Amino acid sequence: MLASGRGSNLQALLDAINDGTLAAEVVGVFSDKAKAWALQRARDAGIPARSLGPKAFASRADFDAALFAAVDEVRPDLIVCAGYMRLIDGAVVDARRGRVINIHPSLLPAFKGLHTHQQALDAMATEHGASVHFVTADLDGGPVIAQARVPVHPGDDADALAARVLEREHPLLVETLRRFAAGRIVLAEDVVHIDGVASAPLQLAANLRFP
């Protein structure tokens, strides 16, 4: 996992693994922030954790090459970006195509980039949410695997909307990874296939399960 902040999605995965509802293993956690709380969560769980400082490298490409060389050392089947706040060099992504996913707090393709909750409010959206997608060189533009939707309520501010999305974000990521762990999700010719069939994004239902 790659994270830049507190690692709440990481904790959701660890909790699901520990309670036996997710058949997976987190083999390493990496960050561009030495003080990211996600690293401490990993260390507390006995998981290798490492940070690299971007300022120590001459370019973004050099930083990404070094970071992902460290990631490759733990031999992950899947790389999960959860709250990782840096763009990833296209060459690095292309070399791992179909093995890097990200969770983004909007209903992609709407509201890419930062400040997504305020973007939704400014656009007077009536619905908002989160998406899990494959990472490509296009910012938040890779094929969408799954989504969770929440209503936008009158009087919402960005913080209230963010909290509502986060409640759905954690189960969305866990449910998506259950299908990855079972070998049910693959990327083929830039199209998401679920159970061998080209599929529209899965939608997390109110009972926190995919239909």
C-alpha positions as CSV (number, residue, x, y, z in Angstrom):
1,M,0.0,0.0,0.0
2,L,1.0,3.6,-0.7
3,A,-0.3,6.3,1.6
4,S,0.6,9.9,2.4
5,G,-1.5,10.4,5.5
6,R,-3.3,8.8,8.4
7,G,-3.9,5.4,6.7
8,S,-7.6,4.9,7.6
9,N,-8.1,2.7,4.5
10,L,-5.1,0.7,5.5
11,Q,-6.6,0.2,8.9
12,A,-9.9,-0.9,7.3
13,L,-8.0,-3.6,5.3
14,L,-6.0,-4.7,8.3
15,D,-9.2,-5.1,10.4
16,A,-10.9,-7.1,7.6
17,I,-7.9,-9.4,7.3
18,N,-7.7,-9.8,11.1
19,D,-11.4,-10.7,11.4
20,G,-11.1,-13.3,8.6
21,T,-13.3,-11.5,6.1
22,L,-10.5,-10.6,3.6
23,A,-8.2,-13.3,2.4
24,A,-5.2,-11.1,1.8
25,E,-1.9,-10.0,3.3
26,V,-0.4,-6.5,3.4
27,V,3.3,-7.1,2.7
28,G,4.5,-3.5,2.9
29,V,3.4,0.1,3.3
30,F,5.3,3.0,1.6
31,S,4.9,6.7,1.8
32,D,6.4,10.0,0.6
33,K,5.9,11.4,4.1
34,A,8.2,10.3,6.9
35,K,5.6,11.3,9.5
36,A,2.6,9.7,7.8
37,W,0.5,7.9,10.4
38,A,-0.1,5.0,7.9
39,L,3.6,4.0,8.5
40,Q,3.0,3.8,12.3
41,R,-0.1,1.7,11.7
42,A,1.9,-0.7,9.6
43,R,4.7,-0.9,12.2
44,D,2.2,-1.6,14.9
45,A,0.9,-4.5,12.9
46,G,4.4,-5.8,12.2
47,I,4.3,-4.9,8.5
48,P,7.4,-3.5,6.8
49,A,7.1,0.3,6.4
50,R,9.3,2.7,4.6
51,S,9.3,6.4,3.5
52,L,11.3,8.1,0.8
53,G,11.6,11.9,0.6
54,P,10.9,13.3,-2.9
55,K,13.2,16.3,-2.2
56,A,16.2,13.9,-2.2
57,F,15.7,13.1,-5.9
58,A,16.4,15.2,-8.9
59,S,13.1,14.5,-10.6
60,R,9.7,13.0,-10.0
61,A,10.7,10.1,-12.4
62,D,13.8,9.4,-10.2
63,F,11.8,9.4,-7.0
64,D,9.2,7.1,-8.5
65,A,11.8,4.7,-9.8
66,A,13.4,4.5,-6.4
67,L,10.0,4.2,-4.5
68,F,8.7,1.4,-6.8
69,A,12.0,-0.4,-6.7
70,A,11.5,-0.6,-2.9
71,V,7.9,-1.7,-3.5
72,D,9.0,-4.4,-5.9
73,E,11.3,-5.8,-3.2
74,V,8.3,-7.1,-1.2
75,R,6.9,-8.7,-4.4
76,P,3.3,-7.5,-4.2
77,D,0.6,-9.1,-6.4
78,L,-1.3,-5.7,-6.2
79,I,-0.3,-2.2,-5.3
80,V,-3.0,-0.2,-3.6
81,C,-2.8,3.6,-3.5
82,A,-5.0,4.9,-0.6
83,G,-4.6,8.5,0.2
84,Y,-1.3,8.6,-1.7
85,M,-1.1,12.3,-2.8
86,R,1.5,12.2,-5.6
87,L,1.2,11.7,-9.3
88,I,3.1,8.6,-10.4
89,D,5.4,8.7,-13.4
90,G,3.8,7.2,-16.5
91,A,6.7,4.8,-17.2
92,V,6.4,3.4,-13.7
93,V,2.7,2.9,-14.1
94,D,3.0,1.3,-17.5
95,A,5.5,-1.2,-16.3
96,R,2.9,-2.4,-13.7
97,R,-0.2,-1.9,-15.7
98,G,-3.2,-3.8,-14.2
99,R,-1.4,-4.2,-10.9
100,V,-1.9,-0.7,-9.4
101,I,-5.2,0.6,-8.1
102,N,-6.3,3.8,-6.4
103,I,-9.3,4.8,-4.3
104,H,-10.5,8.3,-5.2
105,P,-13.2,10.4,-3.4
106,S,-15.5,11.1,-6.2
107,L,-17.7,9.3,-8.7
108,L,-15.2,9.3,-11.6
109,P,-15.0,10.6,-14.2
110,A,-16.4,13.5,-12.2
111,F,-14.2,15.7,-10.0
112,K,-10.7,14.5,-10.6
113,G,-7.8,15.8,-8.7
114,L,-7.9,17.5,-5.3
115,H,-10.7,19.1,-3.2
116,T,-13.3,16.7,-4.7
117,H,-16.0,17.3,-2.1
118,Q,-15.9,21.1,-2.6
119,Q,-15.9,20.5,-6.4
120,A,-19.1,18.5,-6.0
121,L,-20.7,21.2,-3.9
122,D,-19.6,23.9,-6.3
123,A,-21.2,21.9,-9.2
124,M,-24.4,21.5,-7.1
125,A,-24.2,17.7,-7.5
126,T,-27.0,15.8,-5.9
127,E,-24.9,12.6,-5.6
128,H,-21.2,12.1,-4.7
129,G,-19.1,9.1,-3.6
130,A,-15.9,7.2,-4.1
131,S,-14.3,5.1,-6.9
132,V,-11.7,2.4,-7.1
133,H,-9.9,2.5,-10.4
134,F,-6.8,1.1,-12.1
135,V,-4.0,3.7,-12.2
136,T,-2.8,4.9,-15.5
137,A,-0.7,7.9,-16.5
138,D,-3.9,9.9,-16.8
139,L,-4.7,11.6,-13.5
140,D,-7.6,9.7,-11.9
141,G,-8.5,8.6,-15.5
142,G,-7.9,4.8,-15.4
143,P,-10.7,2.3,-15.8
144,V,-13.1,2.4,-12.9
145,I,-13.6,-0.9,-11.1
146,A,-16.2,-0.1,-8.4
147,Q,-18.0,2.8,-6.8
148,A,-20.0,3.8,-3.7
149,R,-22.6,6.6,-3.9
150,V,-23.9,8.9,-1.2
151,P,-26.5,11.7,-1.4
152,V,-25.5,15.4,-1.2
153,H,-27.7,16.9,1.5
154,P,-28.9,20.5,1.6
155,G,-26.6,22.5,3.9
156,D,-23.7,20.1,3.4
157,D,-20.2,21.6,3.6
158,A,-17.1,19.9,2.4
159,D,-16.3,18.3,5.8
160,A,-19.8,16.9,6.2
161,L,-19.7,15.4,2.7
162,A,-16.2,14.1,3.2
163,A,-17.3,12.2,6.3
164,R,-20.3,10.7,4.6
165,V,-18.1,9.5,1.7
166,L,-15.4,8.1,4.0
167,E,-18.0,5.8,5.7
168,R,-18.6,4.2,2.4
169,E,-15.0,4.4,1.1
170,H,-13.6,1.8,3.6
171,P,-16.1,-1.0,2.8
172,L,-15.8,-0.1,-0.9
173,L,-12.1,-0.8,-0.9
174,V,-12.5,-4.0,1.2
175,E,-15.2,-5.4,-1.0
176,T,-13.2,-4.7,-4.1
177,L,-10.1,-6.3,-2.7
178,R,-12.1,-9.4,-1.8
179,R,-12.7,-9.9,-5.5
180,F,-9.1,-9.2,-6.4
181,A,-7.9,-11.8,-3.9
182,A,-10.3,-14.3,-5.5
183,G,-8.9,-13.6,-8.9
184,R,-12.2,-12.2,-10.1
185,I,-11.0,-8.8,-11.4
186,V,-8.5,-8.2,-14.2
187,L,-7.6,-5.5,-16.6
188,A,-7.5,-6.6,-20.2
189,E,-6.9,-4.2,-23.1
190,D,-7.8,-1.3,-20.7
191,V,-11.2,-2.8,-19.9
192,V,-12.2,-4.1,-16.5
193,H,-13.2,-7.7,-16.6
194,I,-15.1,-9.2,-13.6
195,D,-15.5,-13.0,-13.6
196,G,-14.2,-13.0,-17.2
197,V,-16.7,-10.5,-18.5
198,A,-16.2,-6.9,-19.5
199,S,-18.1,-5.0,-16.8
200,A,-19.4,-1.6,-15.8
201,P,-18.2,-0.4,-12.4
202,L,-19.5,-2.5,-9.5
203,Q,-21.9,-0.5,-7.2
204,L,-21.7,-0.9,-3.5
205,A,-25.2,-1.3,-2.2
206,A,-26.7,0.1,1.0
207,N,-25.9,-3.2,2.8
208,L,-22.2,-2.6,2.1
209,R,-22.0,-5.4,-0.4
210,F,-21.9,-5.5,-4.2
211,P,-25.1,-6.9,-5.7
